[in-house]
Amino acid sequence: MGQVAYQHANSTYLGLLGAPDVLPGPVVRAITSNAGKAGSGIGIGGSGFGEGTAVDFGTVPCQDPFVSDDGQAITVEAPPGVGVVAVRVTTHLGTSPAVPFGQFAYDGPDPVMITSIAPTSGRKGDSVTIVGVNFNSDAQVYFGDNPSPSVQVKRTGQPSEIVAAAPAPTTGAGKPRTIDVTVLSNGYSSPTGPVAEFTYKEL
C-alpha cells in the first residue's frame, strides 16, 4: 500500500513530468484579537494566502479581505455574528482547517484554548498539567464527559496553567481509551483537538 500511495501521489507524477509540486493550501496560525464586535479590524497570520482569497468567520464571509504581498497576512473587518466562531481562509487550493488560535468570540471574553497537556497518558488519579490561554479561577476540567475531582489553577491569563487529577474513565464496550480534555472557564469550553487528547493506560 505504501508503494501504491507513492506511485500514485501527485508529487510523483509531477516529478516525472518535471513540473513543480502543488503548493500547500492556506493555513491560519493566529489572529490579532480573539474577541470583539462586528466591524472590528482583525489581522490573520498564516501562510498560503493569495489572490482570490476568501475569509469566513464561522459561516459568514468577510467583505474585501486585504492580503499582504508575501501571502502571510490578511486584514479584514469581522462580519456580523454571535458566539465563538472559527476564522478560516479559502483559496483555490482549499480551505484552512479550524485551529484553536483562530477562534473569534463576539461580544464576550477571549475564548479558552488548550495548547498542550502533559503527560498525554496515564491512569485514574494521575496529575495532568494543562497549558493554554484565558483560564480563570473558575476553571473546570473534563476528561471526556467526566469532571476532574481536583483542579488547581496555577496561572491565569496568557499563558495559563492548570494541574488536574485524571478522573476514573468511562469503561465498557465501544468506549475509547483516548479521550478529549477540555477546560470550561469564562462561560466557554475549550475546543477539542490532538493537542488535548489523553489516553488511559490499561488498569
C-alpha positions in Angstrom: 0.0 0.0 0.0 2.9 2.3 0.7 4.3 1.7 -2.8 0.9 2.3 -4.4 0.5 5.5 -2.5 3.9 6.7 -3.5 3.5 5.7 -7.2 0.1 7.4 -7.5 0.9 10.5 -5.5 0.6 13.9 -7.2 4.2 14.7 -6.3 5.4 11.5 -8.1 3.6 12.3 -11.3 4.6 15.9 -11.2 8.2 14.9 -10.6 8.2 12.6 -13.7 6.8 15.4 -15.8 9.4 17.8 -14.5 6.6 20.1 -13.1 6.7 21.8 -9.7 4.8 20.3 -6.7 1.4 21.5 -5.9 1.6 24.4 -3.4 0.2 23.7 0.1 -3.2 25.1 0.9 -3.9 28.0 3.2 -3.1 27.8 7.0 -4.3 30.1 9.8 -1.9 30.2 12.7 -3.3 33.0 14.8 -5.4 36.2 14.7 -4.6 39.5 16.3 -7.7 39.6 18.6 -9.8 36.6 19.7 -12.7 38.7 20.9 -14.6 41.8 19.7 -17.6 43.1 17.9 -18.8 43.1 14.3 -16.7 45.6 12.4 -13.6 45.1 14.5 -10.4 45.2 12.5 -8.7 41.7 12.6 -5.3 40.6 11.4 -4.9 37.0 10.3 -1.4 35.4 10.3 -0.6 32.2 8.5 0.6 31.1 5.0 -0.7 30.2 1.6 -2.8 33.3 1.2 -3.0 34.8 -2.3 -5.3 36.2 -5.0 -8.9 35.2 -4.8 -8.6 34.6 -1.0 -11.9 34.5 0.9 -12.2 34.7 4.7 -15.1 33.3 6.8 -16.0 33.9 10.4 -17.9 30.7 11.0 -20.3 30.6 8.1 -20.3 34.4 7.4 -17.9 35.7 4.8 -15.9 38.9 5.2 -16.0 41.7 2.8 -12.9 42.8 0.9 -10.1 41.0 2.7 -6.7 42.6 2.1 -3.8 40.1 1.6 -0.2 41.1 2.1 2.3 40.8 -0.7 4.1 37.8 0.9 0.9 35.9 1.4 1.3 35.5 5.1 -1.2 38.1 6.5 -4.7 39.2 5.8 -6.6 42.2 7.2 -10.4 42.1 7.5 -13.3 43.5 9.4 -15.2 41.0 11.5 -18.7 40.4 9.9 -21.9 40.2 11.9 -22.0 37.1 14.1 -22.7 35.6 17.5 -20.9 33.3 19.9 -17.5 31.7 19.2 -16.6 31.0 15.6 -13.6 29.7 13.7 -11.8 32.0 11.3 -10.9 30.1 8.1 -9.3 31.1 4.8 -10.2 29.7 1.4 -8.2 29.8 -1.8 -8.2 27.8 -5.0 -6.0 25.3 -3.1 -8.6 24.6 -0.4 -9.8 25.8 3.0 -7.7 26.1 6.1 -8.5 23.9 9.0 -10.1 25.4 12.1 -7.4 26.0 14.8 -7.7 27.0 18.5 -5.8 30.3 18.0 -8.1 31.1 15.0 -11.2 31.5 17.1 -13.2 34.7 17.5 -15.7 35.5 20.3 -18.4 38.0 19.6 -19.2 40.4 22.4 -17.5 38.3 25.1 -14.3 37.4 26.8 -11.5 35.8 24.8 -12.2 32.1 24.2 -10.5 29.4 26.3 -7.9 27.3 24.5 -5.6 24.4 25.4 -2.1 24.4 23.8 -0.7 21.3 25.5 -1.1 18.7 28.2 1.5 16.6 30.0 1.6 13.7 30.3 -0.6 12.6 27.5 -1.4 9.2 29.0 -1.9 7.8 32.5 -4.3 6.3 35.0 -7.0 7.5 37.3 -5.6 9.9 39.9 -2.6 10.9 37.9 -1.8 14.6 37.8 -2.0 16.2 34.4 -0.6 19.7 33.6 -2.8 21.6 31.2 -1.3 24.7 29.5 -3.3 27.2 27.4 -4.8 30.7 27.5 -7.6 32.5 29.2 -8.1 30.1 32.1 -9.8 31.8 35.1 -10.0 30.8 38.7 -13.5 29.3 37.9 -11.9 26.7 35.6 -13.3 23.2 35.5 -11.6 20.3 33.7 -13.3 17.4 31.9 -11.7 14.2 30.7 -14.3 13.2 28.1 -17.6 13.6 29.9 -16.1 13.1 33.4 -15.1 16.1 35.6 -11.7 16.1 37.3 -12.1 15.6 41.1 -9.1 18.0 41.7 -8.4 21.2 39.8 -5.6 23.6 40.8 -5.3 26.8 38.7 -1.6 27.6 38.8 -1.7 30.6 36.5 -4.4 32.6 34.8 -4.5 34.9 31.7 -1.9 34.2 29.0 -0.3 31.8 29.3 -2.4 29.8 31.8 -1.7 26.6 33.6 -3.9 24.1 35.5 -2.9 20.9 37.3 -5.9 18.4 37.3 -6.3 14.8 38.5 -7.5 12.4 35.9 -10.9 11.0 36.9 -12.0 7.4 36.5 -12.5 6.7 32.8 -15.9 5.6 31.4 -15.4 1.9 30.6 -17.4 -0.6 28.6 -17.9 -1.9 25.1 -17.1 0.7 22.5 -15.7 3.2 25.0 -12.4 4.7 23.7 -9.2 4.8 25.8 -8.2 8.1 24.2 -10.5 11.0 25.1 -10.6 14.8 24.8 -9.6 17.0 27.7 -11.5 20.3 27.8 -11.4 23.3 30.1 -14.6 25.2 31.0 -14.0 28.8 32.0 -15.4 32.3 31.4 -18.6 30.5 30.2 -16.7 28.9 27.3 -15.4 25.4 26.7 -12.1 24.9 25.0 -12.2 23.2 21.6 -11.1 19.6 21.2 -8.1 18.6 19.1 -4.9 16.4 19.1 -3.1 18.7 21.5 -5.7 18.0 24.2 -6.0 14.2 24.0 -5.4 11.9 26.9 -5.0 8.1 26.7 -5.9 5.9 29.7 -3.4 3.1 30.3 -4.6 -0.4 31.0 -5.6 -0.8 34.7 
